[in-house]
């Protein structure tokens, strides 16, 4: 009997550890098999779903292979560095799909927080589908929508049925959007509207960075500033924080009195300065001025502009226009006191700048043109090295070998002042070395020269000229009753008056110390045909306005 019992005792002793080991192995294998989510690609690390907290836990066997676990009451579930909070949840460990209900909060590594009332989470792809009162925030901006797809692996969130992002005082709404958590970029599509305290923006598509507060325009965009300014663009960037912007593809800016358009446009809202490059056009509707050029600088606060690279300025009044071209064009405002006697300025000794006093009550607009200046009007044309024009008296001041043409007459001198009225020449004053040359129908040149010249115009045509000098000189070809030229009269005196009829020189009158010689047409000495400083410069005369744009 003892021999037969020993094997039983040994069998029992050896079986207990074996059964315990089998139990632990089976239990451990079963637990790990339910908590490990298979990675979607070999590069992913293994993620374990842990049910951290829940007031009640149930297991439901749907079939031989499908087991659902339901958790309810202050549920907390973790997956790696991502934590899920909700009221209740259902977990299918075979498909790695989690459904959650009520007060859902996804904490993704303490960097992105997402809230909703319903969640379907596909663990193998790490994609969360959220519905109802969805809110995503990265402690910088807040995304609000009713339906959101959020990829926790890539950090990309997408809504397709309307939503908005709030970033401080900036609010952007659209029908569709894609949010990139890593870069804080948002791509808005379809019926995009952005608003903040300074502006409203409408577009079909728009890129926006929550961190930098920079909007990037990739479709036709309309921007309305709260200051009344309007910008229409197709392409560009706008720093909504600093007000600095750069636009491309023919952008237009306008406010209550000005409009600017160009291929490329840079804008600084703080300083009010616009810079235009490429086929620029500036319109000042108050002063009735248009400026074109390949580079424009417009200061909307100081109401000034600078134009370079083949600029042309157009002054238009009552259906008539004057075209002015030069290497550089500038216009600004000069402040005067109520009597318009002096400029009111004060010096800031700290900043070394000149500031206009606030009590200045009158301003006068002036225009400057530098180098290779050309002027075209239907009744008058001119060239010079530089120009100054003031609206206080509508006076053109021409410097540097100025030349003025009116009909068949050419006027030159060291400096000229041309007074206009309604875009028509009214009076001209020429300083030093003045000479007026009038070409006849027979290609003869009547000439009058002197120290100074005063000319008067009637309906835009030269009517009367007075030349003073020591002496003043003239060459005049008189005609008989049959309009035949009878000779050349070369005369000098202290003062000469010239009268024009039908745009041609008609009569010359001399005053004091008169000396002269009449030469028959066939006996005119070659050295007497021209006065000193005679130069017929018709080749420099602008023949039409289009020449100024070349």
C-alpha positions as CSV (number, residue, x, y, z in Angstrom):
1,X,0.0,0.0,0.0
2,X,2.7,2.4,0.8
3,X,4.4,1.8,-2.5
4,X,1.2,2.6,-4.4
5,X,0.5,5.8,-2.5
6,X,3.9,7.5,-3.0
7,X,3.3,8.3,-6.6
8,X,-0.1,9.9,-5.8
9,X,1.6,12.2,-3.2
10,X,4.3,13.2,-5.6
11,X,1.7,13.7,-8.4
12,X,-0.3,16.0,-6.3
13,X,2.7,18.0,-5.1
14,X,4.0,18.4,-8.7
15,X,0.6,19.3,-10.1
16,X,-0.2,22.3,-7.9
17,X,2.8,24.4,-9.2
18,X,2.0,23.3,-12.7
19,X,-1.6,24.3,-12.5
20,X,-0.7,27.6,-10.9
21,X,1.8,28.3,-13.7
22,X,-0.8,27.5,-16.3
23,X,-3.3,29.8,-14.7
24,X,-0.9,32.7,-14.6
25,X,0.2,32.2,-18.2
26,X,-3.4,32.0,-19.5
27,X,-4.4,35.0,-17.4
28,X,-1.5,37.1,-18.5
29,X,-1.9,36.2,-22.1
30,X,-5.6,37.1,-22.0
31,X,-4.9,40.5,-20.4
32,X,-2.1,41.5,-22.8
33,X,-4.1,40.4,-25.8
34,X,-6.9,42.8,-25.0
35,X,-4.8,45.8,-24.1
36,X,-2.3,45.9,-27.0
37,X,-3.3,47.8,-30.1
38,X,-1.6,46.5,-33.2
39,X,0.4,49.4,-34.9
40,X,-0.8,50.5,-38.4
41,X,2.7,50.4,-39.7
42,X,6.0,48.8,-38.5
43,X,7.4,52.3,-37.5
44,X,4.8,52.8,-34.8
45,X,5.5,51.9,-31.2
46,X,3.0,49.5,-29.5
47,X,0.3,51.4,-27.6
48,X,-1.6,50.0,-24.7
49,X,-5.1,51.0,-23.9
50,X,-5.6,51.2,-20.2
51,X,-8.9,51.6,-18.5
52,X,-7.8,53.7,-15.6
53,X,-11.1,54.6,-14.0
54,X,-14.8,53.8,-14.2
55,X,-17.6,53.2,-11.7
56,X,-18.9,50.2,-13.5
57,X,-17.4,47.7,-16.0
58,X,-19.3,45.1,-18.1
59,X,-18.2,42.6,-20.6
60,X,-20.6,41.6,-23.5
61,X,-19.9,38.7,-25.8
62,X,-21.5,39.5,-29.1
63,X,-20.2,36.3,-30.7
64,X,-17.4,33.8,-30.4
65,X,-14.7,36.4,-31.4
66,X,-16.3,39.8,-30.5
67,X,-16.2,41.0,-27.0
68,X,-17.3,44.5,-25.9
69,X,-16.4,46.2,-22.7
70,X,-18.6,49.0,-21.5
71,X,-17.5,51.5,-18.9
72,X,-19.7,54.1,-17.2
73,X,-19.3,56.8,-14.6
74,X,-16.3,59.3,-14.6
75,X,-14.5,57.2,-17.2
76,X,-10.7,57.6,-17.8
77,X,-8.9,55.7,-20.5
78,X,-5.3,56.1,-21.5
79,X,-3.4,55.4,-24.6
80,X,0.3,56.3,-24.4
81,X,0.4,60.0,-23.6
82,X,-3.2,60.5,-24.6
83,X,-5.9,60.5,-22.0
84,X,-9.7,60.1,-22.7
85,X,-12.3,61.4,-20.3
86,X,-16.1,60.7,-20.8
87,X,-19.3,59.8,-19.0
88,X,-19.4,56.3,-20.6
89,X,-17.6,54.3,-23.3
90,X,-17.6,51.0,-25.2
91,X,-14.4,49.4,-26.2
92,X,-14.0,46.7,-28.9
93,X,-10.6,45.2,-28.3
94,X,-10.6,43.1,-31.4
95,X,-11.1,46.1,-33.8
96,X,-9.5,48.6,-31.4
97,X,-12.5,50.9,-31.7
98,X,-13.6,53.1,-28.8
99,X,-16.9,54.8,-28.7
100,X,-17.5,57.4,-26.0
101,X,-20.5,59.4,-24.9
102,X,-21.1,62.6,-22.9
103,X,-18.6,65.3,-21.7
104,X,-15.7,63.9,-23.7
105,X,-12.2,65.4,-23.1
106,X,-9.1,64.2,-25.0
107,X,-5.9,65.4,-23.5
108,X,-3.1,64.8,-26.1
109,X,0.2,65.1,-24.3
110,X,-1.0,68.2,-22.5
111,X,-0.6,70.2,-25.8
112,X,-4.0,69.8,-27.5
113,X,-7.3,69.4,-25.7
114,X,-10.4,68.3,-27.5
115,X,-14.0,68.3,-26.2
116,X,-17.2,66.9,-27.6
117,X,-20.4,64.9,-26.7
118,X,-19.7,61.9,-28.9
119,X,-16.5,60.2,-29.9
120,X,-15.6,57.3,-32.2
121,X,-11.9,56.5,-31.9
122,X,-10.2,54.1,-34.3
123,X,-7.1,53.0,-32.3
124,X,-5.3,51.3,-35.1
125,X,-5.2,54.6,-37.1
126,X,-5.4,56.9,-34.1
127,X,-8.2,58.9,-35.7
128,X,-10.9,60.4,-33.6
129,X,-14.4,61.3,-35.0
130,X,-16.1,63.8,-32.8
131,X,-19.6,65.2,-32.9
132,X,-21.8,67.8,-31.2
133,X,-20.3,70.8,-29.4
134,X,-16.8,70.0,-30.6
135,X,-14.0,72.2,-29.2
136,X,-10.3,71.8,-29.9
137,X,-7.8,74.1,-28.2
138,X,-4.0,74.3,-28.1
139,X,-3.9,76.9,-25.3
140,X,-3.5,79.5,-28.1
141,X,-6.5,79.2,-30.4
142,X,-9.9,77.6,-30.1
143,X,-11.6,75.5,-32.9
144,X,-15.4,75.2,-32.6
145,X,-17.6,72.9,-34.8
146,X,-20.3,70.2,-34.6
147,X,-18.3,67.5,-36.5
148,X,-14.5,67.0,-36.4
149,X,-12.1,64.4,-37.6
150,X,-8.9,64.5,-35.6
151,X,-5.8,62.4,-36.4
152,X,-3.8,62.1,-33.2
153,X,-0.9,60.6,-35.0
154,X,-0.4,63.5,-37.4
155,X,-2.0,66.2,-35.3
156,X,-4.4,67.1,-38.2
157,X,-8.0,68.1,-37.5
158,X,-10.6,68.6,-40.2
159,X,-14.2,69.9,-40.3
160,X,-16.4,69.9,-43.4
161,X,-19.8,71.1,-42.2
162,X,-19.0,74.6,-40.8
163,X,-16.9,75.8,-38.0
164,X,-14.8,78.6,-36.6
165,X,-11.5,79.3,-34.9
166,X,-11.1,82.0,-32.2
167,X,-7.6,83.4,-31.6
168,X,-7.8,86.3,-29.1
169,X,-10.0,88.9,-30.8
170,X,-9.6,87.3,-34.2
171,X,-12.5,85.0,-35.3
172,X,-12.4,83.0,-38.6
173,X,-15.4,81.0,-39.9
174,X,-15.7,78.8,-42.9
175,X,-17.6,75.8,-44.2
176,X,-14.5,73.6,-44.3
177,X,-11.1,73.8,-42.6
178,X,-8.0,71.7,-41.9
179,X,-6.0,72.4,-38.7
180,X,-2.3,71.3,-38.3
181,X,-1.5,71.1,-34.6
182,X,2.2,70.8,-35.1
183,X,2.6,74.0,-37.1
184,X,-0.5,75.8,-35.8
185,X,-1.6,76.4,-39.4
186,X,-5.2,76.4,-40.5
187,X,-6.4,76.0,-44.1
188,X,-9.9,77.5,-44.5
189,X,-12.1,76.7,-47.5
190,X,-15.5,77.8,-48.8
191,X,-17.1,81.0,-47.5
192,X,-14.3,82.2,-45.3
193,X,-14.9,85.2,-43.1
194,X,-12.4,86.7,-40.7
195,X,-13.1,89.5,-38.3
196,X,-11.1,91.3,-35.6
197,X,-11.2,94.8,-34.1
198,X,-9.4,96.3,-37.1
199,X,-10.8,94.6,-40.2
200,X,-13.1,92.2,-41.9
201,X,-11.9,89.7,-44.5
202,X,-13.9,87.6,-47.0
203,X,-12.3,84.9,-49.1
204,X,-13.0,81.5,-50.7
205,X,-9.8,80.0,-49.3
206,X,-7.3,81.3,-46.7
207,X,-4.4,80.1,-44.7
208,X,-3.9,81.3,-41.1
209,X,-1.3,80.6,-38.4
210,X,-2.6,80.8,-34.9
211,X,0.9,81.4,-33.4
212,X,2.1,84.2,-35.7
213,X,-1.4,85.6,-36.4
214,X,-0.4,85.8,-40.1
215,X,-3.1,85.3,-42.8
216,X,-2.0,84.0,-46.2
217,X,-4.3,84.7,-49.2
218,X,-4.5,82.1,-51.9
219,X,-7.8,83.1,-53.6
220,X,-9.7,86.4,-54.4
221,X,-9.9,88.2,-51.1
222,X,-11.8,91.3,-50.0
223,X,-10.5,93.2,-46.9
224,X,-12.4,96.0,-45.2
225,X,-10.6,98.0,-42.5
226,X,-12.5,99.6,-39.7
227,X,-10.8,102.9,-40.8
228,X,-12.7,102.7,-44.1
229,X,-9.8,101.3,-46.2
230,X,-10.5,98.4,-48.7
231,X,-8.0,95.9,-50.1
232,X,-8.8,93.5,-53.0
233,X,-6.2,90.8,-53.6
234,X,-5.6,87.3,-54.9
235,X,-2.3,86.4,-53.3
236,X,-0.4,87.7,-50.3
237,X,0.3,87.7,-46.5
238,X,-1.1,89.9,-43.8
239,X,0.3,90.0,-40.2
240,X,-2.8,90.8,-38.3
241,X,-0.9,91.6,-35.2
242,X,1.5,94.2,-36.7
243,X,-0.6,95.4,-39.6
244,X,2.2,94.6,-42.1
245,X,1.1,93.0,-45.4
246,X,2.5,92.1,-48.7
247,X,0.3,91.4,-51.7
248,X,0.8,90.1,-55.3
249,X,-1.1,89.6,-58.5
250,X,-2.6,93.1,-59.1
251,X,-3.7,94.1,-55.6
252,X,-5.9,97.2,-55.1
253,X,-6.0,99.5,-52.0
254,X,-8.4,102.3,-51.5
255,X,-9.8,104.6,-48.8
256,X,-12.2,107.6,-48.9
257,X,-9.9,109.8,-51.1
258,X,-7.2,107.5,-52.6
259,X,-6.8,104.3,-54.5
260,X,-3.7,102.4,-55.3
261,X,-3.2,99.3,-57.6
262,X,-0.1,97.4,-58.7
263,X,1.4,94.1,-59.4
264,X,3.0,93.8,-56.0
265,X,1.9,95.9,-53.0
266,X,3.4,96.2,-49.5
267,X,1.3,97.9,-46.7
268,X,2.1,98.9,-43.2
269,X,-1.1,99.8,-41.4
270,X,0.8,101.4,-38.4
271,X,2.6,103.9,-40.6
272,X,0.0,104.1,-43.3
273,X,2.7,103.6,-46.0
274,X,2.1,101.6,-49.2
275,X,4.8,100.5,-51.5
276,X,3.8,99.4,-55.0
277,X,6.1,97.7,-57.5
278,X,5.2,96.9,-61.1
279,X,2.6,98.8,-63.2
280,X,1.5,100.9,-60.3
281,X,-1.4,103.4,-60.4
282,X,-2.3,106.0,-57.7
283,X,-5.5,108.1,-57.8
284,X,-6.1,111.1,-55.6
285,X,-9.8,111.9,-56.2
286,X,-9.7,115.1,-54.0
287,X,-6.9,116.8,-55.9
288,X,-7.8,115.0,-59.2
289,X,-4.4,113.5,-59.7
290,X,-3.5,110.2,-61.3
291,X,0.1,108.8,-61.0
292,X,1.5,105.8,-62.8
293,X,4.9,104.2,-62.4
294,X,6.7,100.9,-61.8
295,X,7.5,101.9,-58.2
296,X,5.2,104.0,-56.0
297,X,5.4,105.0,-52.3
298,X,2.2,106.4,-50.8
299,X,2.0,107.8,-47.3
300,X,-1.8,107.7,-46.6
301,X,-1.4,109.5,-43.2
302,X,0.8,112.3,-44.5
303,X,-1.1,112.4,-47.8
304,X,2.0,112.2,-49.9
305,X,3.5,110.0,-52.6
306,X,6.8,109.3,-54.4
307,X,6.9,107.7,-57.9
308,X,9.9,106.3,-59.8
309,X,10.7,104.1,-62.7
310,X,9.1,105.8,-65.6
311,X,6.4,107.6,-63.6
312,X,3.7,109.8,-65.2
313,X,1.4,112.2,-63.3
314,X,-1.9,113.3,-64.8
315,X,-3.6,116.5,-63.5
316,X,-7.2,116.5,-64.7
317,X,-9.7,119.4,-64.5
318,X,-12.9,120.0,-66.3
319,X,-12.4,117.5,-69.1
320,X,-8.8,118.6,-69.8
321,X,-5.6,116.8,-68.6
322,X,-2.0,117.7,-68.2
323,X,0.6,114.9,-68.4
324,X,3.9,115.2,-66.5
325,X,6.7,112.7,-66.7
326,X,10.2,112.6,-65.1
327,X,12.7,110.3,-63.4
328,X,11.1,111.0,-60.0
329,X,7.8,112.5,-59.0
330,X,6.8,113.6,-55.5
331,X,3.8,115.3,-53.9
332,X,3.1,116.4,-50.4
333,X,1.3,119.0,-48.2
334,X,2.9,122.2,-46.9
335,X,1.3,123.6,-43.8
336,X,0.7,127.4,-43.5
337,X,-0.9,129.7,-41.0
338,X,-4.3,131.3,-41.7
339,X,-2.6,134.1,-43.6
340,X,-0.5,131.6,-45.7
341,X,2.6,133.5,-44.8
342,X,4.9,130.9,-43.3
343,X,5.2,127.2,-42.6
344,X,4.3,126.3,-39.0
345,X,6.9,123.9,-37.7
346,X,8.6,122.9,-34.5
347,X,11.8,121.0,-33.9
348,X,11.9,118.0,-31.7
349,X,15.4,118.2,-30.1
350,X,15.3,114.6,-29.0
351,X,14.3,112.9,-32.2
352,X,15.8,115.6,-34.5
353,X,12.7,115.8,-36.6
354,X,10.4,118.5,-37.8
355,X,6.8,118.3,-36.6
356,X,3.7,120.2,-37.8
357,X,1.9,122.0,-35.0
358,X,-1.6,120.8,-34.5
359,X,-3.1,124.4,-34.8
360,X,-2.0,124.7,-38.5
361,X,-5.2,125.5,-40.3
362,X,-4.3,125.6,-43.9
363,X,-2.4,123.2,-46.2
364,X,-1.3,123.5,-49.8
365,X,-0.5,120.6,-52.1
366,X,2.7,120.8,-54.1
367,X,4.3,118.5,-56.7
368,X,7.9,118.0,-57.6
369,X,9.5,116.4,-60.6
370,X,13.2,115.7,-61.0
371,X,15.3,115.1,-64.1
372,X,14.1,114.7,-67.7
373,X,10.8,116.4,-67.0
374,X,8.3,116.4,-69.9
375,X,4.9,118.0,-69.9
376,X,2.1,117.4,-72.4
377,X,-1.2,119.3,-72.8
378,X,-3.3,119.7,-75.9
379,X,-2.4,123.5,-76.0
380,X,1.1,123.5,-74.4
381,X,4.1,121.2,-74.1
382,X,7.3,121.6,-72.1
383,X,10.6,120.0,-71.0
384,X,13.0,120.8,-68.2
385,X,15.4,119.3,-65.7
386,X,13.1,119.8,-62.8
387,X,9.7,121.1,-61.9
388,X,7.6,122.5,-59.0
389,X,3.9,122.9,-59.1
390,X,1.7,124.3,-56.4
391,X,-2.1,124.3,-56.1
392,X,-2.1,127.6,-54.2
393,X,-1.7,129.4,-57.5
394,X,-1.6,126.6,-60.1
395,X,1.9,127.6,-61.1
396,X,4.5,125.4,-62.8
397,X,8.0,126.4,-62.0
398,X,10.5,125.0,-64.5
399,X,14.2,124.8,-63.8
400,X,17.3,123.6,-65.8
401,X,17.1,124.7,-69.4
402,X,13.3,124.7,-69.6
403,X,11.6,124.8,-73.0
404,X,7.9,125.6,-73.6
405,X,6.0,125.1,-76.9
406,X,2.6,126.7,-77.7
407,X,1.4,126.1,-81.2
408,X,4.3,127.2,-83.5
409,X,6.1,129.2,-80.8
410,X,9.0,128.0,-78.6
411,X,10.1,129.8,-75.4
412,X,13.4,129.1,-73.6
413,X,15.2,130.7,-70.6
414,X,17.1,129.9,-67.4
415,X,13.9,129.6,-65.3
416,X,10.2,129.8,-66.1
417,X,7.1,130.3,-64.1
418,X,3.9,129.2,-65.9
419,X,0.6,130.3,-64.3
420,X,-2.4,128.2,-65.3
421,X,-6.1,128.3,-64.8
422,X,-8.4,125.3,-65.4
423,X,-5.5,123.4,-66.9
424,X,-4.9,126.2,-69.4
425,X,-1.8,128.5,-69.6
426,X,-2.7,132.0,-68.3
427,X,0.6,133.8,-67.9
428,X,4.3,133.0,-68.2
429,X,7.4,134.7,-66.7
430,X,10.9,133.8,-68.0
431,X,14.0,134.7,-66.0
432,X,17.3,135.5,-67.8
433,X,18.4,134.6,-71.4
434,X,14.7,134.4,-72.5
435,X,14.0,133.9,-76.1
436,X,10.8,133.3,-78.0
437,X,10.9,131.7,-81.5
438,X,7.9,131.5,-83.7
439,X,8.1,129.4,-86.8
440,X,6.2,130.7,-89.9
441,X,4.4,128.7,-92.5
442,X,7.5,129.3,-94.8
443,X,9.9,127.8,-92.2
444,X,11.2,131.2,-91.3
445,X,11.8,132.0,-87.6
446,X,10.6,135.2,-85.9
447,X,12.7,135.7,-82.8
448,X,12.6,138.0,-79.7
449,X,15.1,137.7,-76.9
450,X,15.9,139.6,-73.7
451,X,16.7,139.4,-70.1
452,X,13.1,138.7,-68.9
453,X,9.9,137.7,-70.7
454,X,6.3,138.1,-69.7
455,X,3.8,136.3,-71.8
456,X,0.0,136.2,-71.6
457,X,-2.3,133.5,-73.0
458,X,-5.9,133.6,-74.2
459,X,-7.9,130.4,-74.2
460,X,-4.7,128.5,-73.9
461,X,-3.0,130.2,-76.8
462,X,-0.2,132.8,-76.6
463,X,-1.7,136.3,-77.1
464,X,0.8,139.0,-76.0
465,X,4.5,139.0,-74.9
466,X,6.6,141.7,-73.4
467,X,10.4,141.3,-73.4
468,X,12.7,143.4,-71.4
469,X,16.5,143.6,-71.8
470,X,19.6,145.6,-72.2
471,X,18.9,145.5,-74.9
472,X,16.0,143.4,-76.0
473,X,16.4,142.2,-79.6
474,X,14.1,140.8,-82.3
475,X,14.1,139.3,-85.8
476,X,10.9,139.7,-87.6
477,X,9.7,138.9,-91.1
478,X,7.0,141.4,-92.1
479,X,4.5,140.6,-94.8
480,X,2.7,142.8,-97.4
481,X,-1.0,143.0,-98.1
482,X,-0.8,139.8,-100.1
483,X,0.9,137.9,-97.2
484,X,4.2,137.9,-99.1
485,X,7.4,138.3,-97.0
486,X,9.1,141.5,-97.8
487,X,12.3,141.1,-95.8
488,X,13.8,140.6,-92.4
489,X,13.7,143.3,-89.7
490,X,16.4,143.1,-87.0
491,X,15.8,145.6,-84.2
492,X,16.8,146.2,-80.6
493,X,15.4,148.4,-77.9
494,X,14.8,148.5,-74.1
495,X,11.4,146.9,-74.4
496,X,9.6,144.9,-77.0
497,X,5.9,144.1,-77.2
498,X,4.7,141.2,-79.4
499,X,1.1,140.6,-80.5
500,X,-0.2,137.3,-81.8
501,X,-3.3,136.8,-84.0
502,X,-4.7,133.4,-84.9
503,X,-1.8,131.7,-83.1
504,X,0.8,133.5,-85.2
505,X,3.1,136.5,-84.5
506,X,1.3,139.5,-86.0
507,X,2.9,142.7,-84.8
508,X,6.1,143.9,-82.9
509,X,6.3,147.2,-81.0
510,X,9.6,148.7,-79.7
511,X,10.1,151.1,-76.9
512,X,13.2,153.4,-76.1
513,X,16.6,153.3,-77.6
514,X,15.4,151.7,-80.8
515,X,17.9,150.6,-83.4
516,X,17.2,148.4,-86.4
517,X,17.9,147.3,-89.9
518,X,15.6,146.1,-92.6
519,X,17.1,143.5,-95.0
520,X,15.4,142.5,-98.3
521,X,14.7,138.8,-98.5
522,X,17.5,138.2,-101.0
523,X,20.1,140.2,-99.1
524,X,19.9,138.9,-95.6
525,X,23.4,138.2,-94.2
526,X,23.8,134.6,-93.0
527,X,25.2,135.8,-89.6
528,X,22.2,138.0,-89.0
529,X,19.5,135.4,-89.3
530,X,19.7,134.2,-85.8
531,X,19.8,135.9,-82.4
532,X,22.1,134.8,-79.6
533,X,20.9,131.6,-77.9
534,X,18.8,130.7,-80.9
535,X,18.1,126.9,-80.9
536,X,15.1,125.4,-82.6
537,X,14.5,122.3,-80.4
538,X,11.3,120.8,-81.9
539,X,12.9,117.4,-81.8
540,X,12.6,117.5,-78.0
541,X,9.0,118.5,-78.0
542,X,6.5,115.8,-76.8
543,X,4.3,115.1,-79.8
544,X,1.6,113.2,-77.9
545,X,0.8,112.0,-74.4
546,X,1.7,108.4,-75.2
547,X,5.4,109.4,-75.6
548,X,5.5,110.2,-71.8
549,X,4.7,106.6,-71.0
550,X,7.5,105.1,-73.1
